[in-house]
Amino acid sequence: METFGIWIAAFLTLSIYSFLYRDNPFYKFAEHLLVGMSVGFLIVIAYMDTVVPKVLDPLFVHKRLLVIIPVALGLLMFTRFSKKHAWLSRPALALYIGFGAGVSIPANMQSYILAQMKATISPFAQIASFGDGLNAIIVLVGLITTLFYFFFSKKHEGVFGGLSKVGIYFLMIFFGATFGFTVMARVSLLIGRVTFLLRDWLHIIN
């Protein structure tokens, strides 16, 4: 059974990478299989982690009849698939968007703005060497100049334009590092699959 699984995994791996040559039925089969299994897996997870503990158990086990209200609002979401009855989803969408905005705005303020301010200022209180001080200054300059670049209410010229241009350089460094990290992650996945094919499937390497 283990050998059979290895052959299946090798076939699907080669089918996916066959797209590097051109689009073909093997790639389409592997792609559709991946999407289908992913959707099926997510449906089961959503049912077991959401529907059962938050709908079925409270409603039928604990007899909490108020659960019917959010269930009904959730079901109204599906009326979007009908042009005739799509208007029924508006109360549910309005509640969802309002609640989501009320929760996400303070959370984003805390996790992005306040956390960024703390991460920028706190290194100045922990300077133990010249390198620590230089690193803190670079981070501070990068943050300020990047904010200057995204300030579009003033024309980018003169000193303001120079600072915003420095912010562009910091952004390019960030994008380059992010792209490099993404490429490294993809190459790591490729190495893993090639190692699987040569070691576990063909037994060429140990």
C-alpha positions as a printed NumPy array, in Angstrom:
array([[  0.   ,   0.   ,   0.   ],
       [  2.882,   2.388,   0.763],
       [  4.445,   1.685,  -2.639],
       [  1.101,   2.345,  -4.331],
       [  0.83 ,   5.693,  -2.537],
       [  4.342,   6.657,  -3.625],
       [  3.495,   5.888,  -7.267],
       [  0.316,   7.961,  -7.037],
       [  2.238,  10.871,  -5.475],
       [  4.935,  10.632,  -8.164],
       [  2.322,  10.576, -10.937],
       [  0.55 ,  13.639,  -9.554],
       [  3.853,  15.475,  -9.04 ],
       [  4.923,  14.852, -12.636],
       [  1.441,  15.78 , -13.845],
       [  1.623,  19.156, -12.105],
       [  5.12 ,  19.922, -13.382],
       [  4.155,  18.853, -16.908],
       [  2.588,  22.303, -17.228],
       [  6.141,  23.64 , -17.602],
       [  6.09 ,  22.062, -21.078],
       [  2.533,  23.073, -22.003],
       [ -1.057,  22.711, -20.869],
       [ -2.118,  19.069, -21.137],
       [ -4.764,  16.598, -19.855],
       [ -2.458,  15.256, -17.11 ],
       [ -2.014,  18.72 , -15.621],
       [ -5.743,  19.443, -15.843],
       [ -6.54 ,  16.16 , -14.097],
       [ -4.124,  16.891, -11.236],
       [ -5.353,  20.485, -10.967],
       [ -9.02 ,  19.464, -10.836],
       [ -8.222,  16.715,  -8.333],
       [ -6.419,  19.204,  -6.074],
       [ -9.238,  21.751,  -6.24 ],
       [-11.919,  19.109,  -5.671],
       [-10.164,  17.541,  -2.698],
       [ -9.429,  20.971,  -1.203],
       [-13.074,  22.043,  -1.477],
       [-14.261,  18.749,  -0.013],
       [-11.784,  19.019,   2.848],
       [-12.808,  22.609,   3.607],
       [-16.499,  21.672,   3.566],
       [-15.901,  18.921,   6.108],
       [-13.779,  21.227,   8.291],
       [-16.405,  23.983,   8.113],
       [-19.13 ,  21.529,   9.065],
       [-17.234,  19.969,  11.972],
       [-15.703,  23.212,  13.319],
       [-18.553,  25.641,  12.64 ],
       [-21.921,  24.04 ,  11.946],
       [-21.761,  21.342,  14.626],
       [-20.387,  23.333,  17.619],
       [-22.068,  26.647,  16.791],
       [-25.406,  25.574,  15.296],
       [-26.407,  21.958,  15.861],
       [-25.108,  21.486,  19.429],
       [-26.465,  24.798,  20.812],
       [-29.788,  24.326,  19.04 ],
       [-30.548,  20.647,  19.643],
       [-28.359,  19.745,  22.637],
       [-28.388,  22.916,  24.741],
       [-31.808,  24.111,  23.471],
       [-30.65 ,  27.671,  22.801],
       [-33.377,  28.838,  20.458],
       [-31.776,  32.256,  19.935],
       [-29.264,  30.526,  17.662],
       [-32.043,  30.493,  15.06 ],
       [-31.525,  34.237,  14.496],
       [-27.883,  34.099,  13.273],
       [-28.665,  30.888,  11.384],
       [-31.511,  32.604,   9.557],
       [-29.297,  35.608,   8.753],
       [-26.631,  33.277,   7.452],
       [-29.107,  31.43 ,   5.247],
       [-30.307,  34.747,   3.835],
       [-26.815,  35.187,   2.379],
       [-27.597,  32.437,  -0.129],
       [-30.436,  34.485,  -1.618],
       [-27.708,  36.396,  -3.493],
       [-27.782,  33.548,  -6.013],
       [-31.357,  34.551,  -6.999],
       [-31.94 ,  37.861,  -8.771],
       [-35.539,  37.878,  -7.595],
       [-34.787,  37.332,  -3.909],
       [-31.32 ,  38.914,  -3.636],
       [-32.734,  41.848,  -1.652],
       [-33.364,  39.517,   1.286],
       [-29.617,  39.301,   1.883],
       [-29.228,  43.031,   2.535],
       [-29.981,  42.972,   6.289],
       [-27.563,  40.09 ,   6.802],
       [-24.859,  41.767,   4.699],
       [-25.335,  45.095,   6.483],
       [-24.992,  43.43 ,   9.892],
       [-21.976,  41.419,   8.751],
       [-20.172,  44.426,   7.257],
       [-20.965,  46.664,  10.232],
       [-19.861,  44.085,  12.77 ],
       [-16.771,  43.233,  10.733],
       [-15.759,  46.879,  10.449],
       [-16.316,  47.443,  14.164],
       [-14.1  ,  44.503,  15.038],
       [-11.404,  44.922,  12.384],
       [-10.746,  48.658,  12.711],
       [ -9.529,  48.533,  16.359],
       [ -7.721,  45.266,  15.672],
       [ -5.916,  46.736,  12.664],
       [ -5.071,  49.857,  14.637],
       [ -3.507,  47.683,  17.32 ],
       [ -1.752,  45.178,  15.065],
       [ -0.508,  47.534,  12.354],
       [ -0.283,  51.181,  13.422],
       [  0.406,  50.914,  17.163],
       [  2.573,  47.799,  16.769],
       [  4.585,  49.529,  14.019],
       [  5.082,  52.606,  16.199],
       [  6.239,  50.458,  19.119],
       [  8.596,  48.425,  16.908],
       [ 10.094,  51.646,  15.544],
       [ 10.57 ,  53.451,  18.872],
       [ 11.472,  50.61 ,  21.274],
       [ 14.892,  49.816,  19.67 ],
       [ 16.144,  53.265,  20.744],
       [ 15.687,  52.218,  24.378],
       [ 17.736,  49.043,  23.839],
       [ 20.808,  50.386,  22.041],
       [ 23.877,  48.48 ,  23.225],
       [ 26.258,  49.037,  20.323],
       [ 26.869,  51.191,  17.27 ],
       [ 25.18 ,  48.572,  15.093],
       [ 22.028,  48.642,  17.205],
       [ 21.838,  52.429,  16.949],
       [ 22.443,  52.413,  13.197],
       [ 19.795,  49.749,  12.682],
       [ 17.255,  51.725,  14.743],
       [ 17.979,  54.897,  12.757],
       [ 17.616,  53.071,   9.422],
       [ 14.251,  51.628,  10.476],
       [ 13.05 ,  55.051,  11.636],
       [ 14.186,  56.776,   8.434],
       [ 12.596,  54.009,   6.331],
       [  9.272,  54.348,   8.117],
       [  9.142,  58.149,   7.931],
       [ 10.222,  58.433,   4.283],
       [  7.808,  55.679,   3.226],
       [  4.979,  57.57 ,   4.9  ],
       [  6.106,  60.697,   3.024],
       [  5.768,  58.788,  -0.253],
       [  2.182,  57.766,   0.532],
       [  1.178,  61.337,   1.452],
       [ -0.53 ,  62.404,  -1.789],
       [ -2.128,  65.634,  -0.537],
       [  1.075,  67.544,  -1.33 ],
       [  3.032,  67.604,  -4.567],
       [  6.229,  65.566,  -4.36 ],
       [  8.842,  68.227,  -5.014],
       [ 11.695,  69.892,  -3.158],
       [ 12.618,  68.434,   0.217],
       [  9.283,  66.634,   0.381],
       [  9.952,  65.027,  -2.993],
       [ 13.456,  63.995,  -1.916],
       [ 12.148,  62.304,   1.213],
       [  9.454,  60.513,  -0.753],
       [ 12.088,  59.315,  -3.237],
       [ 14.079,  57.834,  -0.356],
       [ 10.848,  56.115,   0.683],
       [ 10.611,  54.626,  -2.817],
       [ 14.078,  53.101,  -2.366],
       [ 13.019,  51.519,   0.9  ],
       [  9.882,  50.164,  -0.786],
       [ 11.947,  48.691,  -3.614],
       [ 14.231,  47.006,  -1.087],
       [ 11.172,  45.583,   0.67 ],
       [  9.61 ,  44.34 ,  -2.569],
       [ 12.899,  42.819,  -3.66 ],
       [ 13.386,  41.02 ,  -0.353],
       [  9.784,  39.783,  -0.444],
       [ 10.178,  38.534,  -4.005],
       [ 13.46 ,  36.84 ,  -3.114],
       [ 11.855,  35.131,  -0.133],
       [  8.977,  33.954,  -2.356],
       [ 11.406,  32.549,  -4.925],
       [ 13.375,  30.774,  -2.181],
       [ 10.159,  29.237,  -0.84 ],
       [  9.174,  27.983,  -4.308],
       [ 12.643,  26.6  ,  -4.936],
       [ 12.496,  24.843,  -1.569],
       [  9.224,  23.199,  -2.608],
       [ 10.799,  22.144,  -5.907],
       [ 13.799,  20.645,  -4.114],
       [ 11.454,  18.73 ,  -1.83 ],
       [  9.498,  17.225,  -4.735],
       [ 12.646,  16.377,  -6.713],
       [ 14.12 ,  14.729,  -3.617],
       [ 10.931,  12.701,  -3.245],
       [ 11.077,  11.548,  -6.865],
       [ 14.771,  10.6  ,  -6.781],
       [ 14.831,   9.056,  -3.285],
       [ 11.418,   7.607,  -2.478],
       [ 10.213,   6.799,  -6.003],
       [ 13.279,   5.982,  -8.139],
       [ 15.682,   5.172,  -5.252],
       [ 18.531,   6.895,  -7.079],
       [ 19.746,   8.753,  -3.985],
       [ 19.708,   7.812,  -0.322]])
